[in-house]
Amino acid sequence: MPKLTPLVLPDPAALIVTLRRQRVIFDADLAILYGVTTRALNQAIKRNSKRFPNTFAFQVSASEWGAMRSQNVTASKRNVRFLPWVFTEHGALMAANVLNSERAILMSVELINAFIRLRQMALSVDELADKVDRLERGFRQHGEQFQVVFDALRQLLNPTEVPKRKIGFRPAED
């Protein structure tokens, strides 16, 4: 009896891209994760179209697809007759529910965890940028205050020459 090799699937986080300011996954990648063909996935989506509003899934426009193909080698390796669909976090979960297979359910959990990790990373980057902005603003305020101190020190170190009075008696001039 031949040994079965375990199925090696890509990391779901590596398949998530940003499109229209949303994190999404392509239909072909989602189909691989869920163990179905892209055609079977898209047919299931069409049969249950009421479950997939535009906030869950949308079709990539021709201009978006052209731009992605020119910028990304992985996007250009697909032979595409139809423009691909992309799924948001909620759409990917809904697709697992529509497919209703054990693998789709297990992989949907992994995929949702990947979306969550990416969201947390984005938040930490935003928080870091906010802290840098606050530090910069604080430095500007303190920088102005330090400038006043430096100006006072310069005046003390380089006083303006005031003519000194000569020592001794001087008769009053008439």
CYANA upper distance limits for C-alpha pairs under 8 A (distance plus 0.5 A):
  9 LEU  CA     32 ILE  CA      8.41
  9 LEU  CA     33 LEU  CA      7.29
 10 PRO  CA     14 ALA  CA      7.84
 10 PRO  CA     15 LEU  CA      8.21
 10 PRO  CA     33 LEU  CA      8.37
 11 ASP  CA     15 LEU  CA      7.53
 12 PRO  CA     16 ILE  CA      7.30
 12 PRO  CA     33 LEU  CA      8.35
 12 PRO  CA    110 GLU  CA      7.58
 12 PRO  CA    111 LEU  CA      6.02
 12 PRO  CA    114 ALA  CA      6.66
 13 ALA  CA    111 LEU  CA      7.71
 13 ALA  CA    114 ALA  CA      5.40
 13 ALA  CA    115 PHE  CA      7.39
 13 ALA  CA    118 LEU  CA      7.91
 15 LEU  CA     25 ILE  CA      6.61
 15 LEU  CA     26 PHE  CA      8.26
 15 LEU  CA     29 ASP  CA      7.29
 16 ILE  CA     23 ARG  CA      6.77
 16 ILE  CA     24 VAL  CA      5.96
 16 ILE  CA     25 ILE  CA      5.32
 16 ILE  CA     26 PHE  CA      8.34
 16 ILE  CA    115 PHE  CA      8.25
 17 VAL  CA     23 ARG  CA      6.03
 17 VAL  CA     24 VAL  CA      5.95
 17 VAL  CA     25 ILE  CA      6.71
 18 THR  CA     22 GLN  CA      5.78
 18 THR  CA     23 ARG  CA      4.95
 18 THR  CA     24 VAL  CA      6.51
 19 LEU  CA     23 ARG  CA      6.92
 19 LEU  CA     24 VAL  CA      7.21
 22 GLN  CA     88 THR  CA      7.73
 23 ARG  CA     88 THR  CA      6.69
 23 ARG  CA     89 GLU  CA      7.98
 23 ARG  CA    115 PHE  CA      8.21
 24 VAL  CA     86 VAL  CA      6.33
 24 VAL  CA     87 PHE  CA      5.68
 24 VAL  CA     88 THR  CA      5.04
 24 VAL  CA     89 GLU  CA      7.32
 25 ILE  CA     29 ASP  CA      7.21
 25 ILE  CA     30 LEU  CA      7.05
 25 ILE  CA     86 VAL  CA      5.85
 25 ILE  CA     87 PHE  CA      5.82
 25 ILE  CA     88 THR  CA      7.16
 25 ILE  CA     92 ALA  CA      8.36
 26 PHE  CA     30 LEU  CA      6.67
 26 PHE  CA     84 PRO  CA      7.34
 26 PHE  CA     85 TRP  CA      6.54
 26 PHE  CA     86 VAL  CA      4.92
 26 PHE  CA     87 PHE  CA      6.96
 27 ASP  CA     31 ALA  CA      6.49
 27 ASP  CA     38 THR  CA      6.75
 27 ASP  CA     41 LEU  CA      7.91
 27 ASP  CA     42 ASN  CA      7.96
 27 ASP  CA     84 PRO  CA      6.92
 27 ASP  CA     85 TRP  CA      5.86
 27 ASP  CA     86 VAL  CA      6.08
 27 ASP  CA     87 PHE  CA      7.52
 28 ALA  CA     32 ILE  CA      6.86
 28 ALA  CA     37 THR  CA      8.08
 28 ALA  CA     38 THR  CA      5.60
 28 ALA  CA     84 PRO  CA      8.36
 29 ASP  CA     33 LEU  CA      6.86
 30 LEU  CA     34 TYR  CA      6.60
 30 LEU  CA     92 ALA  CA      7.93
 31 ALA  CA     35 GLY  CA      6.39
 31 ALA  CA     36 VAL  CA      5.58
 31 ALA  CA     37 THR  CA      6.10
 31 ALA  CA     38 THR  CA      5.73
 31 ALA  CA     41 LEU  CA      6.67
 32 ILE  CA     36 VAL  CA      6.76
 32 ILE  CA     37 THR  CA      7.56
 32 ILE  CA     38 THR  CA      8.29
 33 LEU  CA    104 ALA  CA      7.80
 33 LEU  CA    107 MET  CA      6.81
 34 TYR  CA     96 ALA  CA      7.90
 34 TYR  CA    103 ARG  CA      6.39
 34 TYR  CA    104 ALA  CA      4.84
 34 TYR  CA    105 ILE  CA      8.45
 34 TYR  CA    107 MET  CA      6.79
 34 TYR  CA    108 SER  CA      8.27
 35 GLY  CA    103 ARG  CA      7.37
 35 GLY  CA    104 ALA  CA      7.58
 36 VAL  CA     40 ALA  CA      6.81
 36 VAL  CA     41 LEU  CA      7.09
 37 THR  CA     41 LEU  CA      6.80
 38 THR  CA     42 ASN  CA      6.62
 39 ARG  CA     43 GLN  CA      6.57
 40 ALA  CA     44 ALA  CA      6.68
 41 LEU  CA     45 ILE  CA      6.77
 41 LEU  CA     95 ALA  CA      8.26
 41 LEU  CA     99 LEU  CA      8.07
 42 ASN  CA     46 LYS  CA      6.67
 43 GLN  CA     47 ARG  CA      6.66
 44 ALA  CA     48 ASN  CA      6.78
 44 ALA  CA     98 VAL  CA      7.28
 44 ALA  CA     99 LEU  CA      7.45
 45 ILE  CA     49 SER  CA      6.17
 45 ILE  CA     52 PHE  CA      7.84
 45 ILE  CA     95 ALA  CA      7.54
 45 ILE  CA     98 VAL  CA      8.06
 48 ASN  CA     52 PHE  CA      7.80
 48 ASN  CA     98 VAL  CA      8.00
 49 SER  CA     53 PRO  CA      8.00
 51 ARG  CA     94 MET  CA      7.78
 52 PHE  CA     56 PHE  CA      5.87
 52 PHE  CA     57 ALA  CA      6.39
 52 PHE  CA     91 GLY  CA      7.03
 52 PHE  CA     94 MET  CA      8.12
 53 PRO  CA     57 ALA  CA      6.94
 53 PRO  CA     58 PHE  CA      8.48
 54 ASN  CA     58 PHE  CA      5.91
 55 THR  CA     88 THR  CA      7.69
 55 THR  CA     91 GLY  CA      8.28
 56 PHE  CA     87 PHE  CA      6.33
 56 PHE  CA     88 THR  CA      5.70
 56 PHE  CA     89 GLU  CA      7.79
 56 PHE  CA     90 HIS  CA      6.05
 56 PHE  CA     91 GLY  CA      4.54
 56 PHE  CA     92 ALA  CA      8.16
 57 ALA  CA     85 TRP  CA      7.28
 57 ALA  CA     86 VAL  CA      6.08
 57 ALA  CA     87 PHE  CA      4.88
 57 ALA  CA     88 THR  CA      6.57
 57 ALA  CA     91 GLY  CA      6.10
 58 PHE  CA     85 TRP  CA      6.10
 58 PHE  CA     86 VAL  CA      6.17
 58 PHE  CA     87 PHE  CA      7.31
 59 GLN  CA     83 LEU  CA      7.11
 59 GLN  CA     84 PRO  CA      6.35
 59 GLN  CA     85 TRP  CA      4.71
 59 GLN  CA     86 VAL  CA      6.70
 60 VAL  CA     64 GLU  CA      6.75
 60 VAL  CA     65 TRP  CA      6.74
 60 VAL  CA     83 LEU  CA      6.55
 60 VAL  CA     84 PRO  CA      6.31
 60 VAL  CA     85 TRP  CA      6.42
 60 VAL  CA     86 VAL  CA      7.46
 61 SER  CA     65 TRP  CA      6.61
 61 SER  CA     83 LEU  CA      7.52
 62 ALA  CA     66 GLY  CA      6.54
 62 ALA  CA     83 LEU  CA      7.46
 63 SER  CA     67 ALA  CA      6.64
 64 GLU  CA     68 MET  CA      6.64
 65 TRP  CA     69 ARG  CA      6.56
 65 TRP  CA     83 LEU  CA      7.93
 66 GLY  CA     70 SER  CA      6.75
 67 ALA  CA     71 GLN  CA      6.72
 68 MET  CA     72 ASN  CA      6.14
 68 MET  CA     75 ALA  CA      6.86
 68 MET  CA     76 SER  CA      8.25
 69 ARG  CA     73 VAL  CA      7.16
 69 ARG  CA     74 THR  CA      8.36
 69 ARG  CA     75 ALA  CA      5.69
 69 ARG  CA     76 SER  CA      5.12
 70 SER  CA     76 SER  CA      7.83
 72 ASN  CA     76 SER  CA      7.15
 73 VAL  CA     77 LYS  CA      7.10
 74 THR  CA     78 ARG  CA      8.27
 80 VAL  CA     84 PRO  CA      8.24
 87 PHE  CA     91 GLY  CA      5.44
 87 PHE  CA     92 ALA  CA      6.01
 88 THR  CA     92 ALA  CA      6.59
 89 GLU  CA     93 LEU  CA      6.99
 89 GLU  CA    111 LEU  CA      8.41
 89 GLU  CA    112 ILE  CA      6.87
 89 GLU  CA    115 PHE  CA      7.04
 90 HIS  CA     94 MET  CA      6.64
 91 GLY  CA     95 ALA  CA      6.53
 92 ALA  CA     96 ALA  CA      6.93
 92 ALA  CA    108 SER  CA      7.36
 92 ALA  CA    111 LEU  CA      8.34
 93 LEU  CA     97 ASN  CA      6.99
 93 LEU  CA    108 SER  CA      6.26
 93 LEU  CA    112 ILE  CA      7.94
 94 MET  CA     98 VAL  CA      6.72
 95 ALA  CA     99 LEU  CA      6.61
 96 ALA  CA    100 ASN  CA      6.43
 96 ALA  CA    101 SER  CA      7.87
 96 ALA  CA    104 ALA  CA      5.51
 96 ALA  CA    105 ILE  CA      6.07
 96 ALA  CA    108 SER  CA      6.69
 97 ASN  CA    104 ALA  CA      8.36
 97 ASN  CA    105 ILE  CA      7.64
 99 LEU  CA    104 ALA  CA      7.38
100 ASN  CA    104 ALA  CA      7.22
100 ASN  CA    105 ILE  CA      7.43
101 SER  CA    105 ILE  CA      6.82
102 GLU  CA    106 LEU  CA      6.78
103 ARG  CA    107 MET  CA      6.46
104 ALA  CA    108 SER  CA      6.39
105 ILE  CA    109 VAL  CA      7.14
106 LEU  CA    110 GLU  CA      7.34
107 MET  CA    111 LEU  CA      6.57
108 SER  CA    112 ILE  CA      6.52
109 VAL  CA    113 ASN  CA      6.72
110 GLU  CA    114 ALA  CA      6.77
111 LEU  CA    115 PHE  CA      6.84
112 ILE  CA    116 ILE  CA      6.71
113 ASN  CA    117 ARG  CA      6.66
114 ALA  CA    118 LEU  CA      6.73
115 PHE  CA    119 ARG  CA      6.69
116 ILE  CA    120 GLN  CA      6.67
117 ARG  CA    121 MET  CA      6.67
118 LEU  CA    122 ALA  CA      6.67
119 ARG  CA    123 LEU  CA      6.72
120 GLN  CA    124 SER  CA      6.71
121 MET  CA    125 VAL  CA      6.77
122 ALA  CA    126 ASP  CA      6.70
123 LEU  CA    127 GLU  CA      6.57
124 SER  CA    128 LEU  CA      6.61
125 VAL  CA    129 ALA  CA      6.71
126 ASP  CA    130 ASP  CA      6.68
127 GLU  CA    131 LYS  CA      6.75
128 LEU  CA    132 VAL  CA      6.77
129 ALA  CA    133 ASP  CA      6.74
130 ASP  CA    134 ARG  CA      6.78
131 LYS  CA    135 LEU  CA      6.62
132 VAL  CA    136 GLU  CA      6.59
133 ASP  CA    137 ARG  CA      6.68
134 ARG  CA    138 GLY  CA      6.57
135 LEU  CA    139 PHE  CA      6.56
136 GLU  CA    140 ARG  CA      6.75
137 ARG  CA    141 GLN  CA      6.91
138 GLY  CA    142 HIS  CA      6.61
139 PHE  CA    143 GLY  CA      5.99
140 ARG  CA    144 GLU  CA      6.77
141 GLN  CA    145 GLN  CA      7.02
142 HIS  CA    146 PHE  CA      6.43
143 GLY  CA    147 GLN  CA      6.55
144 GLU  CA    148 VAL  CA      7.10
145 GLN  CA    149 VAL  CA      7.17
146 PHE  CA    150 PHE  CA      6.61
147 GLN  CA    151 ASP  CA      6.60
148 VAL  CA    152 ALA  CA      6.80
149 VAL  CA    153 LEU  CA      6.72
150 PHE  CA    154 ARG  CA      6.65
151 ASP  CA    155 GLN  CA      6.82
152 ALA  CA    156 LEU  CA      6.83
153 LEU  CA    157 LEU  CA      6.60
154 ARG  CA    158 ASN  CA      6.29
154 ARG  CA    159 PRO  CA      8.45
155 GLN  CA    159 PRO  CA      5.76
155 GLN  CA    160 THR  CA      8.23
